[in-house]
Amino acid sequence: MANREQKLFAEFPPVTTEQWEEAIVKDLKGADYEKKLVWRTAEGFNVRPYYRAENLDGIEYLGSRCGEFPYVRGTKKNNDWRIFQTVEVTCPREAGALATELLTKGVEAIGFVVRDENFSAADLDALLSGISLKNTEVTFSGCAAKKAAELFIDKMDKAGVDPKDVRANFVIDPIVGKLTLKGTSGCEEGACKCFENLAALIAKGARYERVRFVGVTGEVFHNSGSTIVQELAFTLAAGHEYVVKLMEQGLSADAAALSLRFSMAVSSNYFMEIAKFRAARMLWANIMAQYKPACECALKMKAHAVTSQWNMTVYDPYVNMLRGTTEAMSAAIAGVHSVEVLPFDAAYEKPTDFSSRIARNVQLLLKEESHFNQVCDAAGGSYYIENLTASIAEQAWTLFKQVEDAGGYIAAFRAGFIQQQVGASAAKKNLGVATRREILLGTNQFPNFNETADAAISEAVVTGEKACGCACPQPADEGVEPLRPYRGAMAFEQMRLSVDRSGKAPKAFMLTCGALAFARARAQFSCNFFACAGIRVQDNTYFHSVEEGAKAALESGAEIVVICASDDDYATLAPEAFRLLGGKAIFVVAGAPACKEELEAQGIKNFISVRDNVLETLKYYLKELGI
C-alpha cells in the first residue's frame, strides 16, 4: 500500500456544468436564479455562486509565476512580508527607545510619525540610535516627513554606509496626503514647486536604491467610504500622476517609479481584498511597461497594507481584534511587502501596551504558527480568486482611464470627479449600515447590552473631529472639497453616546405573549434593535396573558414597551396591551403584521421590523424620550 499510487477521484464520474445547473435549478424550486444566487458587488460586477476551470478561459495573465511579469502572483519568489508598527514621535529619545523595544518583540519595520517642523539632526540621531538600518526598514510620515528625509540622507552620507544596506520610506504625498485630504497642495508657489522640490530630494538620495521618498496613501479613499475598485483606481491614478510630474522635472521613468511606495487599506471583505492587491500589481506593471524602463524593478509595485479604519468601532472594541485578524490574513495571502494591524483601541485612544501587543501577535501567529509566509500566492489558480482578480482589474482599469481622460488625478480631483465617485459610494455604505444590510458587529447588530461609553470615548471621537496634531495652516483651495475619512459606525456611536451622557437610563420592556416561537424570536430581534441606541432592554421569556405582561411592564418603569407575538395574535393582543398600558409608555409592535392598518386605526402608531432604517427609527424614539 505504501508503494501504490491511488487516484481516488478516478472512482467518481466527472460532473458537467450542465448537471450542476440542473441540480441547482431543481433545488431552487422556481425561485429566480439571478436574484437568489448571483451577488452584485458594490464594485459593479456580478459574482457567481460557484466557479469551474472553464471560468478561467480568457484570463490572459494565467501561467505566470511568482516574481514574473505581470506580477499578479507577487513581485518576489517568496511571501515573507514585514511586520509593521507605528510609533508617534513626540520625544525622539523616548520614541527611539520604544522602537528598539518593539524590534525585540517581533516587529520588522517601524513607522515614525514626525509632526514637529523643528525636527533636527540631533533628534534623528536620538531616534535611530538603537536601530540597525541594515536589518530594519524605517518609514517616516507626518508633516515633517520631508524634513526628516533631508536629514536622513545627510546622515547616511556622513556615516558612509553602503547604500544597499539602507531600507527607508518617506511618506511625502502632496497629491493624496495634502490635495485630497486638505484640498490644497500646500505649496506657496503652486503644485509644480512641490514636484520640483520632490524631484530634487529624489536626485539627492538617488544612490540609496532601497529608499523611497513618495508615499501614495491610498487608504485615504477606503477610509472615506470608497469601493475597493475606486480605492485601487484612484491609488493607481495618483501614482501615475507622480510618475508624470517627476518625469517632467527631468527624472527617468525608472527613478520616478522606484521612488514610490503604495499603501492601501485592507477591509474585512476577505476574498475581494486578496484579489485587489493581486490586481494592483498587475495593473501597475502594465502602466509602467508603457514607459519601457531600463530595469524591470520599475514595474514592481511596493505595496504596504494597513487594516481598515472605516470599520473600526469604539463600542465593543474587542471585535476590532477579529476584524484586524481576517484583514491581516487577506493582506498576507495577497503577498504585500508589509502589513500594519491597527491596535483595537486606535479609534478612540492612544494604543496601550496590551492592544499594541495583540496587534503584533496577530501577524506573528500568521507567520510562526500558521506559516502564511511559506507559500507564495496561495490563492493562485483558485477559480474564484482569479475571476475576482480579473473583474476588479477590469473595473479599476476603466475608472483609471476615466481619470486619465479627465487630465490626470489632480485635474480630476479639482474638477470634483473623484469626490463625486467616493461620495456616492460612501452614501450607499452609510445607508447599508443604517438599514443593517451592512453589519458592524456590536454597533448596528448584536450590541453589548450592558456596555456604556468608556471615559476615553468623547464627542470628538464619534464625530471624527480630531486634529491631526501638527501645524496645517493652509486653507483648502477655492472650489476644492477634500475627502473626509470617517468610520462607518460613527452615526450609531453618536446616538448611543448621547444616551450614555444624558444622565438617563431609558428601558425597553419585551411583552412576550401569544405563540411562544414568534414571541421569543421577535423579543430577541427587538432587544438587539433598541440596544443599538444604548437603550437598556428587559427581555422576558413569556407571559401567559396580556394582563400579566402589561402589569409587569408598568411595574418595571420602562419608557418603551414592545409587544412580541405572532402576526395572527396581534389583531387581538396588541389593542388589549395598548389599552392596559394607558399611554404610560411608548407602545411598539415588533414586526409589520398584515393587520397594521387596523392597529393604526386604533391609535397604535409604532412598529419596528427588518425593513426599517434602524438609525433613523432609533433617533425618533430617542427624540420621543427627550434625548
N, C-alpha and C positions, 0 to 999 in steps of 0.2 A: 504493500500500500504506500509506503514511504517513497517508492521509486516510480509510482504511476502518476501520470498527469490525468486529471479528470476535468473535462469541460462540462460543468454542471448545467450551463444554460442550454446545451445541446439537447437536454432532455425535455425542454419546453418548446413548443412550436412558436414561431415568431408571430407577433400580433401587429397587424397593419393599422395605419391611421384610421382607415375606414371602419375597422372593427371597434377601435376606441370611440370614435364618434357615434357609432350606432349604440354602444353601451351607454354613453353619456346622454344622448337624446332620450333613450328609454327611461333612464333614471330621472330625468327632468320632468317626465310626465306632462309634457305640453308646455312647460314654462319656457320663457324666452331665453335662448342660449346666450345671446349677447348681453342681456341685462343681468342674468344670473351669474355668469362665469367670466365674462370679459371685463377686466379692470381698466378704466380710462384714467390715466395718471394726470396729476396736475401739470406734468411736463408736456402734455399734448399728444401722447401716443397710447395705443392700446397694449395691454399685457394679456396674453392668452392664459388659459388655465393650466396648460401643460405644453412642453416643447419636446421635439424629437430631433434626431440627426438631420432630417430633411429641412428643418428650420434654419440650419446653418448655411444653406445654399445661398450664394450671393454675398456673403460676408467676406470681403476681399482680403482683410488683414490676417485671416487664419493661416496658420502654418509657420508664423514667425516664432522665434524662441525668446526667452528672457535675455535682455541685453541687445536685441536686434531690432532694427527699424521695422515698424514704426513705434516700437517701444510700448505697445499696448500691454505687453506682459512684464514690463519693468525696464528700467534703464540700466540695470546691473544683473549679474547672474546669480545673485543671492537675494535674500529678503531680510537682511539684518538692518532694521530701522534703528534710529537713535531715540532714546527716551529723553524727552524734553521737559524742562520745568522752568518756570519764570520766577525771577527774583526782582522785586521792586528796589530801586536804589535810592535811598534817602541819605544814609551814611555809607559811603563807599567801603570803608573798612569792615563794617558790620555785614554789608551785602556780600562782600568777598568771602568773609568767614562762613556765611550761610551757604554760599555756592560751593565752597570747598567741602563743607559737611555733606551737602546733597550728593556730591560726587562719590562719597564713600557709601552711599545708600542706594546705588543703582542708577542714578541719573547719568546720562552720557552727553547731554547737550544743555547748556544753560542759556536762558534768555534774560538779559538785563534790561529793565525799563528805566531809562535815564531821562528825567524831565528837566533837570536843572541846567539852564543855559550857561551857567558858570562852571560847569564840569571841567576839571583841569587835568593836566598830565599827571599830577600827583594823585588825583582821585582815581585815574585809570590804573596807575601803578598799584594803589591800595586794593582796587577791585580785583585785579588779576594776580595778585601776589602769590596765591596758593594754587593757581590753576596751570596745568600743563597744556599749552595750546596744541601740542602735538597729539595729545590724546583726547582733548575735549573741544567740541565745537561750541563757539560762543556766538550769541546773536544779540545785537543792540537795537532797541526800539525806543520810542518815546520822542518828545520834542527835541531832545539834544542828540539824536542818533547821528546826524551829520557831523556835529562837533566831535562826538566820540570816534567816528570813522577817521577823521583827520588826525586826531591824537593817536589812534591805534596804528595807523600807517607810519607815523613818525616814530612811534615806539618800536615797531618791528624793524624799521630801517636802522635805527640807532643800535638795536640789540644784535643786528647782523644775523638774524635767524634764517634758516633755509626756507625759502618761500613755500616749498611743498609741504612743510610741516605746520603751516598755519591754516586753520579752518575757522572762518568767521563770516557772519552775515550782518548786514546793516539794513534795517527796515526804513529806508528813506523812500517815501512814497507820496510825492506831490499830487499824483493823479487820483489815487483812491483814498489815501490817508488824509489828504487835505481837500482837494476839489470835491470829491464825492461825499466826504463826511462833514466838511465845514463850508462847502460852497465857494471856496476860494483856493487858488494855488498857493497863496501865502507869499508870493514874490512881489516885492515892491515894484520891480521893473517888468512885470509880466511873466507869463508862464515860460517863455523862451529862456529867460535868465535862469530859471530853475534847472532846465536841462543843460544849459551851458555849464553851470556850476557842477552839476552831477557828472557830466562828461569829463570835466577836469579832475574830479575826485577819482573816477574810474581809471583815468590815464595815470594818475599819481600812484595808484596801487596795482597797476597792470601786471607787475611781476608776481603778485600773490594770486596764483591761479585758483586757489580754493577760497577766495574771499569774494563775497557778492555784496554789492552796495545798494541794490534796489530790491525792495520787498513789495511784491504785489499782493496786497492784503485782501484776497477775495472773500474771506469770511464775512466782510462787511455786508455783502449782498445777502448772504444767507441770514445773518442776524437782523437784517432789515425786512425780512419776510419773503425773499425771492424763492423761486423754484430751484431745483437742482440744475436744470438746464440754463436758467438765467444766470445763476452763480458762475457756472462754467463758461458760458459765452462771454459774459462781461469781464471775467477774470482774464480770459484769453485776449479780449479786445484791449484791455488795459496793458497787458504785457506786450502786445504787438505795438501799441502806441509808444511805449518806451523804446522799443527797437527802432521804430521810425524816427523818433525825436533824437535819439542818441546817434543814429547814423547821420542825421542832418548836422550834427555837431562834429562830424568827422570820424567817429568810431566805426570800425568794421562791423559786419553782421556778427562775427564771432565774438568780438569784445562786448557788443551790446547784449547778445543773448546770454553770454556767460556771466553777466553782471546781475542777472535776475534770479530771485528766489520767490517762488509762488507759495502762498499759503491759502488754504481753503478750509471751510468748516466741514465737519463730518456729523451728520444728523443720525437720528435713530431709524431712518429709512434704510435698513441694513443692506439689502442687495443692491439697491439703487446707488448707494454711496460707493460700494465696491466698483460698480460699473462706471461711475462718474470719474474716478481717478484714472481708471484704465483709458477711458475716452479722452481725458485731458492730455495724457502723454501722447496719444496717437495724433490728436489734432495739433498740438503744439509742434510736434515733429514735422508734420506736413506743412504747417505755416512757415517754419524756419527753413525747410528744404527749398522753398522758392527763392531764398536768398543765396543758395549754393555756398554755404560756409565752408571754409577750408578744413575744419575739424568736425567730425560727427558729434563731438561733445556739445556743440552749439544746438543740436537737435534735441538734446535730452532735457526734459523738464525736471528741475529740482523742486519737489513738492513737499511741503510741510502740511500736516493736518492738525487741526485743533478741534476739540469736541465742541458741540453746539452750545451757544449761549441762549439761543432763541427758545429752546425747550427746557431750560433750567427753571426750577420753581423754588420759591422761598418758603412756602408751606410744604410740609412733608419732604424736607430737603434730602433725606437719605435716599429717596428714589433717584436722585441725581447720580448716585453711585452706580446704579444699574444702567442708567442711560449712558454714562461715560464708559462703562464696560463694553456694551454692544457697539458703541461708536468706535472705540479703540480697536475692536475686532475687525470692523469694516475697513478701517484705515490700514491695519496690519496686513490683512488679506490682499488689499488693493496694491500694496507694495510701495508705500510712500517713503520719503527719505527720513522723516522724523515725525513724532506724534507727541502732542501735549494733551493730556487728560486734565481738564479743569477740575479743581477740588470741588466737592459737592456743595460747599458753602460760599463759593466765589461770588454768587449773585447778590449776597447781602452783607458780607463782612470780609475782612482780611483773613484769608485762609489760615486755619490753625495748623499746628504740627500734625494733629491726627488726620485732618482732611487732606493735607498735602501728602502724607504717608500713604493713605489709601489710594490717592490718585497715581502715585508712583507704582504701588504694588499691583495695580490693575495691569500695567504693561509688563512688569517683572513676571507676573504669573503667566501672561501670554507667551513670554519668551522661555522662562525657565521651566515651567511645568507643562505648558501646552505646546511648546515648540513651534509656534507660528513662524518663527524666523528661519526655520529649517527648510521650508518649502517655498520656492519661488512661484508666484502666481498660482496658488492652489485652485483658484476659480477658473483658470484657463481650460477651455474645452467644454465647460458647462453650457448646455444648450440654452438655459435660461439667462445666465450671466452674459454670454456672448451676444445674445439678442438684445438684452438691456444695454450693453455697451454700444452696440451699433445704433440703437434707437436714440440714445442720449447724444451720441456723437452727431447723428444726422440733424436732430433738433437744435443742438447747440451751434452747429456749423451754419445753419440757416439764420439763426439770430445773430451770430458773429458777423455774417456777411451784411446783414441789415445795418449793424453799427458801422461797418466799413463804408457802406454806401452812403451813410449819413455824414461821412467825412472823418471817421475815426472816433475813438472813445470820447475825447474831450469835446468835440463838436456835438456828438450825440447827447452827452450829458448836459451841456449848456443849453441844448435845444429842448431838454426835458424828456427825451425818449426813454432813457434808462429809468428815470424816476417813475414814469408812467407805467412801464412794464413791471417794475418791482412793486409799485403801489397797488396795482391790480392783483398781483399775487398775494400781497400781504392782506388785502381786504378779504380775499377768499379764505385765507388761512384763519383770519380773525372770526369770520362767520362760522367756519368749521369748528373752531374752539367754542364759540358761543352756543352752537347747536349740538355740541358733543359728537359731531361727525369726525372731528379730530380730537383724540383723547390726550389729555395731560394728566396722568395718574396722580391722584392726591390733590388735584386742583379743580377740574371740572367733572371728575368721576372718581368715585371711591375715596373721598377725603377722609382724613383722620378726624373723627367726630369730636374728639376731646382736645384737639390742638388749638392753642391760642398763639398769637404772634409773639415771637421772641423779641426781646428788647432791641436786638440788632436790626430788626425789620422796621424801617422808617418809611415815611411818606415818600421820601426821595428814592428809596429802593424800589417801591412798587410803581412809581411813575417814571422811573428811568432818568430822573433829573439829578444825575451825579456828575460833578465836574470832572474834567479829565486830569486835573491836578497840576496843570502847567500853564504857562503864560500863552494864551492863544488870542491875541488882541484883534486879529483881522476879522472884520465882519464879512458875511457872505457877499459875494459879488451881486450886483443888482440883477434881478431876474433869475438867479440861480438858487434852486431849492435843494439843499443837501439831503442825503438819505439819513434816516434816523433809526439806528439799531434799537431793538426793544426785545422784550421777552413775551412769548405768546400767552403766558399766564397772568400778565400784568393787570388786565381788566378785572379778572376774578379776584386777584390779590388785593387790589384797591378796594373792592367791595367788601371783602372779608376783613380787611384791616379796619375799615370804618366801623364794622360791628365790634371788633375786639377793642377798639379805642373809644367806643361810645359810652362806656360805663353801664351799658345794659346787657342783659343776658337773655335775649328772646328765645322762646322754646316752641318747637313744633311737636304736637302730640299725635300719634298714629291711632286712630279709632278703627280698629280692625274688627270686622264683623262679616256676617254672611258666609259665602263659600270660603272655606279655610285656605285653599290653594291660592285663590285670587287675592285674598286678604293679605297673606304673607308676602306674595310677590310684589304687590303694589306698596306695601309698607316698606319693603327694602328699597324699592325704587324711590319712594318719597323721602326716606331718610337720607339717601345719597343726594337727592335733589336739593333739599334745604340745607344740608350740612356744607354744601359748596359755598354758601354765603356766610358760614360761621354760625348759623342758627343752631342752637342745641336741639337735639332730637330725642324724643322719648318713644322708643318702639315698644309695642305690646304684642304679645303672642296672639291673643284672641279674646274677644268679648262675646258672651253668649247672647247679648241683646244690645240694641242701640241705647236703651236707657242706662244699662250698666256702663257702657263706653262713654256716654255723654257725661254721666256723673263723675267718672274718673278724670275725664278731660278737664272739667271745671275745677275739680279739687287740685289738679296739677298746677293750675295758674298759667297754663300755656296760652300764648298770644295767638297761635295758629293751631287749628285742629284739622287734621286731614282724614277724611273717611276713606277707608281702603276696603273695597269689596269687589264683587263681580259686576259687570255691566247690567246683568239682569236684576241684581239686588238693588242697584242704585235707584231705580224708579220708585221704590217704597222706602228704603232705608235712609237715603240721603235727605229727603224732605223732613223725615222724622228727626234725624240728628240735628238738622239745621234749626228746627223749631225748639228742640230741647236746649240747645246752646243759647238761644235767645239773644244773639248778637254780642255775646260776651267774649267772643274770639273770632278771628278771621277764619271762615269756614272754607275748606278746599276739598274738591273731589279729585281723587287720584285716577286719572285716565280721561279718555274722551268718549264717553258712552253714547250709544245711539239715542238715548233719551235726553241728551244735553239740552236741547231746545225746551223740552218740557220742564227740566230743572231750572233753567234760567227764567222761565215764566213764573216760577215760584220764588224768585228772589235769589237763587244760588248763582253766583257770577264767577267764582274762581275754580279753575280746572288746571291740572298740570299733566302733561303727557310727554312721550318721547318725541313728539313733533315740535315741542316748544323751543324757542330761543331761550335757553336756560339763563343766560346772563341777563337779558332784558326782563325776563319774568321775575327773577330774584330781586332785581333793582326795584321793581314795582312793589314787591312785598316789603322790602326794607323801607321804602317811602311810606307805605301804609303803617309801618311800625314806628315811624318818626325818626328813622336813622338815615 
